[in-house]
């Protein structure tokens, strides 16, 4: 059976273009959904994948309608292939029902993995280069070292309430307690 899946991200968009293309491609059943592609929870996608059986073909108008990322898309298509379900994307002319389509998808999967590895490598190199230049990651500190020292002294003196100290320095209680306990050994 040829099954179609169409998705739009917002109610301002229209499914008609995708549905027409899927019908013209011979889809006998079409699942539709209005949900962001970045969402993990897509009930219609889950329902559709549960109904797919060996010998079925899943057809989408475009790859980005199905997967929230390249990694997610490849994982999903590989899972379908393990179950004997083939895959077609109309816009990209990707079709795993043919040997050439399987080859193209395999190359696509390899390129995606290579891209992920390069990104990971560049990120690690960038972090290391910044560290060697003396830069630290994370958000900027809320208080200067002098302000933190002053805050610790005021807090230890118990002359000003925690709420007032937080208001004076424009910080939360969590930040106050983090700053005032820095360097102290925590007892369990």
C-alpha positions, 0 to 999 in steps of 0.5 A: 500500500502507498501511504502518504504523510503531509505536515504543516507547521502552523494553522496559517499554512495549507496542506492542499499542495502536499495532499494533491501531490501525494494523491497524484503519486498514488497514495491510497491513504494520507495522514496529515498533521499540523505540528512543528517538525522540531517537536518530538511528539507528533501523534499522526506520524506515530500512528502512521508509522505504527500502521505501516507493514512490510511491502508498504511505501511511505511517500512524503512531498518533501524530506523536511515534512517527515524528519525534524533533523537529518539524523532523525530522518535517517533513523526513521527511514532505516527503521522503516527499511528494517521493517520492509517499508520503502520510502519516497520523497517526491520533491527530492526524487528520492525513492528506496523502491529502486536500487538507485534510490537505495544507493542515493539514500545510503550516500545521503546518510553517509554525508549526514553522518560526515557532517555531524562528525565535522560539526562535533570536531569543529565545536571541540576545536573551537572550545579548546582554542577559546580555552587556550586564549583564556576564555571560559564558556557559559553566561557572564557572571552576575557580579564582579569579584569585588561585589561577590566578596562584599555580598559574602561579607554582608550575608555573613554579618546577618545585618541584611535579610536575604531578600534585601540582599537579592534586591540590592544586587539584582540577583536571585536567592539561588545566585546568592547562595551559590556565591556565598557558599563558593569555596566552602566544604559542603557537609552531608 
